[in-house]
Each structure stands twice: as structure tokens, then as C-alpha cells.
Amino acid sequence: MTERKQQLEALRDELIERFERYKAHKEQRGGPLDKDIEDQSIELQNDEVIEALQQEAEDELRQVMHALKRVDDGEGDLCEACGEAIDTRRLEAVPYTTVCRDCAELG
């Protein structure tokens, strides 16, 4: 197994765990709001932050899964836009990237 695949799988596992924590938090908060209007405001604001974090984790997980599939298909180091090799420094910085720096800047 390649180092990149191991890195992507570790990131995938971390994102799944994070996503599950956010989901559990939302389910735990499913009860009625506090009677105090200020507490209600804070609860709603916290829920919005958790929702945004969960969406961010889900989006990143989708990218990681896509990158893992490309690695499994033998295309993980090639830009899916132009077909050129992706610089290893870019892959180290953003392991789930599927495009080279030039194509990322164009996109």
C-alpha cells in the first residue's frame, strides 16, 4: 500500500469519526429549546456552527473518497483535468487533490 493511500485512508477515517460526532451532537440536541431567549439564541447559533462543520467534513470526505478511488485505479498522481503528473509537494499539502496546481488555478 502506498504512503499516499495510507494517508488518504487515515484522513477518511478521521473525517468519518468527526462527521459522526457532529451527527450525534445534533441528535442529542433534538429536545426543546431552553426557555430563556438568550439561551435559545446561543443554542441555535451553536447548531448552525455544528451544521456548517458537518457539511464541511462531508464535502472533504467526498473529495477523499474520490481521490482514493483514483489511487486504486492507478490514476492518483495524475491530474484529472490535463493528465500531467501532480507535483508531490502539492499531494503532500493537499493529499486529496485530483488536479495539478496549474489546473486548480484555472478552475
N, C-alpha and C positions, 0 to 999 in steps of 0.2 A: 504494500500500500504506500502510495506516495505521501510525502510530508504535507503537500497541499490538501490532499483528500482528508488526511487526519485532521488538519486544521479546520477544514470546512465541516467535518462531522462533529468536531468539538463545538464549533460555533453553532451548528444546528441544534445540538443537544442543549446548549445554554439558552438559545432563543426559545425552544420548546418549553423549557423549565420556566423561563421568565413569562412567557405567554400564559402558562397555566397558573402562575402566581397572580397575574392580573385578573384572570378569569375568576379565580377563587375569591379574590378581594371583591369583585363586582357581585358575585353570588352571595357573599356574606353580607354585603351592604343592601340586600334586597328588601329589608324591612322598612317600616315607616320612617319618615324624616323626623328629626328632632323638632320639638315644639318651638324652640327659640328660633326666630327668624335669622339671626346672625349665624347660628349653628347650621341651619338649613343651607344658607348661602355657602358656608365653608364646605359642607358635605357635598353639595352639588359641584362646587369648583374642584374638589378633590376627585370626584367621579369623572369629571371632564378630563383631568390630567391623566388618570388611570386609563381612560378610554383612548386617549392620544398615544400613550406609551404602548398600550396593547396593539394598536393599529401599526405603530412603528415597528414593533417586534414582528408582527405578522408580515409586513412588507419585506423586512430584511430576511425573514425565514424563507419567503418565496424566492428571493434572489439567491440565497444559499442553496436551496434545493435545485434551482435551475443550474447553478454553477456545478454542483455535484453530479448532475446528470451529464453535463458536458465533459466533466473529468472522466466519468465512467464510459462515455462514448469515445474517449481519446481525443477530444477537442478542447479540453480545458485550458490549454495555454495559447489557444489561437483566438484572435478577435472574431467575434461572430458577425461583425459588420464588414471588415475588409479581408479577413483571412490571414493577416500577418500575425506573427508571434507577439504576445503581450509581454512587455518588459517585466522581468522577475521582480524588480523593485515595486512596480505597480501591484503585482499579485501579492507581494508581502504586505503592502499597505492596505489593500482592499482585496482580501482573498476571494471574495465572491464576484469580483468583476468579470465580465464576459467581453469587454471591449478594451482596445488599446487606448492609450491616452489621447492620441490624435482623434480617433472616432468619438471618444467621450466628449471632447471639446466641441466637436461638430454637432453632436446630438443634443 
